[in-house]
Amino acid sequence: MDKAWLITNLEDARHALDRAISEIKQHEAAEEHIAQQVVGEVYAKLNYAWNSRAAVPAPPDRAHYDEWIRYPKVMDIYVGGDDKSTA
């Protein structure tokens, strides 16, 4: 895993999340198409960060980019609530 690459891309995802929150807050009513667009961008950036974490830091070709923005096929996500959280 390339730590610097992962951090750079996670920071990019964080900025996209901040932009998404600001954009959604600007509208009085819920705007589904706006929310879908900006939240979709956040997911794509998070997925890119995770899926490309082992890549050599270089601009990807279109095939890699399309693959890296997809939700990870296999990801063991810890969501709490099991014996791992007890000491």
C-alpha positions as CSV (number, residue, x, y, z in Angstrom):
1,M,0.0,0.0,0.0
2,D,1.3,3.5,-0.9
3,K,0.5,5.5,2.3
4,A,1.1,8.9,0.7
5,W,-1.1,8.0,-2.3
6,L,-3.9,6.8,-0.1
7,I,-3.8,9.9,2.1
8,T,-3.7,12.3,-0.9
9,N,-6.8,10.6,-2.3
10,L,-8.6,10.4,1.0
11,E,-8.1,14.1,1.4
12,D,-9.5,14.6,-2.0
13,A,-12.5,12.6,-1.0
14,R,-12.8,14.6,2.2
15,H,-12.9,17.8,0.2
16,A,-15.6,16.3,-2.1
17,L,-17.6,15.5,1.0
18,D,-17.3,19.1,2.3
19,R,-18.4,20.4,-1.1
20,A,-21.4,17.9,-1.1
21,I,-22.5,19.1,2.4
22,S,-22.2,22.7,1.3
23,E,-24.1,22.1,-1.9
24,I,-26.9,20.3,-0.2
25,K,-27.2,22.9,2.6
26,Q,-27.7,25.7,-0.1
27,H,-31.1,24.3,-1.1
28,E,-34.1,24.7,1.1
29,A,-35.8,21.6,-0.1
30,A,-34.1,18.2,-0.7
31,E,-32.9,18.1,-4.3
32,E,-32.5,14.4,-5.2
33,H,-30.6,15.0,-8.4
34,I,-28.1,17.3,-6.7
35,A,-27.7,15.0,-3.8
36,Q,-27.2,12.0,-6.1
37,Q,-24.6,13.9,-8.1
38,V,-22.5,15.2,-5.2
39,V,-22.7,12.1,-3.0
40,G,-21.9,10.0,-6.1
41,E,-18.7,12.1,-6.5
42,V,-17.7,11.4,-2.9
43,Y,-18.2,7.6,-3.3
44,A,-16.2,7.7,-6.5
45,K,-13.3,9.5,-4.8
46,L,-13.4,7.2,-1.7
47,N,-13.5,4.1,-4.0
48,Y,-10.7,5.5,-6.1
49,A,-8.6,6.1,-2.9
50,W,-9.1,2.5,-1.7
51,N,-9.0,0.6,-5.0
52,S,-5.8,2.4,-6.2
53,R,-3.9,2.2,-2.9
54,A,-1.4,-0.3,-4.2
55,A,-0.9,1.5,-7.6
56,V,2.1,3.3,-8.6
57,P,1.3,7.0,-8.3
58,A,0.8,7.9,-11.9
59,P,-2.2,9.0,-13.9
60,P,-4.3,5.9,-14.6
61,D,-5.6,4.9,-18.0
62,R,-9.3,5.0,-18.6
63,A,-9.7,1.2,-17.8
64,H,-8.0,1.5,-14.4
65,Y,-9.9,4.7,-13.5
66,D,-13.3,3.1,-14.4
67,E,-12.4,0.1,-12.3
68,W,-11.0,2.1,-9.3
69,I,-14.1,4.3,-8.9
70,R,-16.4,1.3,-8.4
71,Y,-17.3,0.1,-4.9
72,P,-14.7,-2.5,-3.8
73,K,-15.8,-6.0,-4.7
74,V,-14.4,-7.4,-1.4
75,M,-14.0,-5.2,1.6
76,D,-14.3,-6.4,5.2
77,I,-15.7,-3.3,6.8
78,Y,-15.9,-3.2,10.6
79,V,-19.1,-1.6,11.8
80,G,-18.8,-2.4,15.5
81,G,-21.1,-4.4,17.7
82,D,-19.1,-7.6,18.0
83,D,-16.5,-8.9,20.4
84,K,-13.8,-6.8,18.7
85,S,-15.0,-3.7,20.5
86,T,-14.9,-5.1,24.0
87,A,-11.7,-5.2,26.1
